């Protein structure tokens, strides 16, 4: 697989999709980075949209290895 890079600012306008089920997990709100290795370890994903679809109604943590990024619709 090709080694890809992405800017942090680009991640926040992407949706996370499960590599196992293909399920749309939601919008990526943040990421967790291992400071020793400099690699992303987890994605913080909005569970559902809050007021007017602008805010997260909750969030959950997804291992980065289980996430694929897709453009938001």
VOGU-3710 file (C-alpha; in Angstrom, 3 decimals, decimal comma):
1> xxxxxxxxxx> 0,000/0,000/0,000  1,206/3,483/-0,868  2,339/5,639/2,055  -0,053/8,592/2,121  -0,008/11,835/4,055  -2,846/14,174/4,955  -2,961/17,532/6,697  -4,703/17,725/10,050  -6,956/20,456/8,623  -8,072/18,048/5,865
11> xxxxxxxxxx> -9,029/15,308/8,330  -11,717/17,457/9,954  -13,646/17,675/6,669  -13,643/13,909/6,152  -15,890/11,134/7,351  -14,592/7,923/8,889  -15,672/4,601/7,413  -15,058/1,262/9,135  -12,580/-0,928/7,277  -14,344/-3,986/8,713
21> xxxxxxxxxx> -18,010/-3,262/7,983  -18,030/-0,313/5,570  -20,246/1,522/8,069  -20,145/5,333/8,075  -18,819/6,114/11,553  -19,303/9,873/11,325  -17,205/13,018/11,052  -13,713/12,975/12,479  -13,529/15,557/15,236  -9,954/14,984/16,370
31> xxxxxxxxxx> -7,104/12,474/16,346  -4,805/11,037/19,004  -1,103/10,937/18,187  1,615/8,793/19,752  4,254/11,425/20,503  7,105/8,914/20,629  6,493/7,573/17,109  4,626/10,536/15,619  1,857/8,283/14,307  -1,899/8,697/14,570
41> xxxxxxxxxx> -3,297/5,979/16,837  -6,992/6,819/17,176  -9,724/8,952/15,665  -12,248/10,827/17,784  -15,493/10,541/15,824  -18,796/12,394/16,322  -21,498/9,822/17,075  -24,323/12,015/15,907  -24,978/15,596/15,008  -26,137/17,964/17,670
51> xxxxxxxxxx> -27,997/21,250/17,378  -28,558/22,247/13,727  -26,067/19,545/12,679  -23,174/21,766/13,751  -22,001/20,171/16,992  -21,278/16,618/18,081  -24,028/14,982/20,071  -21,409/12,605/21,491  -18,163/11,046/20,429  -16,377/7,733/20,411
61> xxxxxxxxxx> -12,812/6,549/19,860  -11,943/4,377/16,859  -8,533/2,761/16,315  -6,885/4,540/13,374  -6,056/1,228/11,695  -9,822/0,613/11,371  -10,559/3,952/9,681  -10,640/5,014/6,046  -11,213/8,662/5,143  -13,898/9,671/2,655
71> xxx> -15,100/13,137/1,593  -18,132/14,545/3,401  -21,315/14,741/1,344
//
